[in-house]
Amino acid sequence: VKAGTSYFMRGVRVYSGLIRRSLSYLFPIGAAAVFGVVVWSVLGQNYALAVEYRGEIVGYIADETVYEEAQKYVEGRIRNTGTEEEWSVSPTFTIAAVPEAAMRNVTELADRLIETSDEQIQEASGVIVDGLLIGVTSDSAGLNEALEAVKAPYEDANNPNLRVEFWQNVEVVEGLYFTSTLEPLDSVLSKLRGETPVTLDDGTQASVNMLRVK
């Protein structure tokens, strides 16, 4: 080992000039190679806009037009409850490098915005009688069960010609509603049974049993 080390060191001293000249060529070539790898890596990345809303990244999009279309989509799904309330969001956009699979389209981004906006809007069911919105509740299943329970005593499975329906046009419309308009299920049913007055289109109040069947 000692002899080998000594031989190697003599070689370094003898060829030190050649080694220095070689390194003067190799260092720039190495630097250029590193630079090329870095540029290739940067250009190969998929860059997108990260949409942050209420402190949470709700999605990555190609450009701001995707967000604008998603906003219009959500606004179109919000049911009119006769209030002056409006849905608005103020997201922030930052550039991020993400896999292409992480990109969201208009409907996917809209769904995430709805999920994140649950303090302002949420999925619910509104009861509309003869075109008048009576109430909105988040208990959609309970509402439908209550309406079917009203008709159940009059139905006869053995009579295919029997049709049971409400005197008035009672319709359950599912969709997005402002959270501030939601009521407990019992409150909505109380209005439908005529136990609690409702505000009519002309601004007057009336108590009418809207669940009479025929």
Number of C-alpha atoms within 10 A of each C-alpha: 6 7 7 9 10 11 11 12 11 12 11 13 10 11 11 12 10 11 12 11 10 11 12 11 10 12 11 11 12 12 11 12 12 12 12 12 12 12 11 11 10 12 10 10 13 15 18 22 20 23 23 17 18 12 10 10 16 22 21 28 24 16 12 14 11 17 24 12 16 21 20 12 16 19 15 11 13 17 16 13 16 8 9 6 12 10 12 10 10 9 16 13 17 10 12 15 14 15 12 14 8 12 18 18 16 18 16 13 24 24 15 16 24 18 14 18 17 12 11 16 23 20 19 19 24 26 22 17 18 12 12 16 21 21 22 28 25 19 16 18 10 13 21 13 10 15 16 12 11 14 17 11 9 13 13 12 7 7 8 8 8 11 11 14 17 15 11 15 13 20 15 16 15 17 14 20 23 22 18 13 16 20 15 12 17 14 15 20 21 15 21 25 15 15 14 16 17 21 14 13 10 6 8 9 12 14 16 15 15 19 21 14 12 11
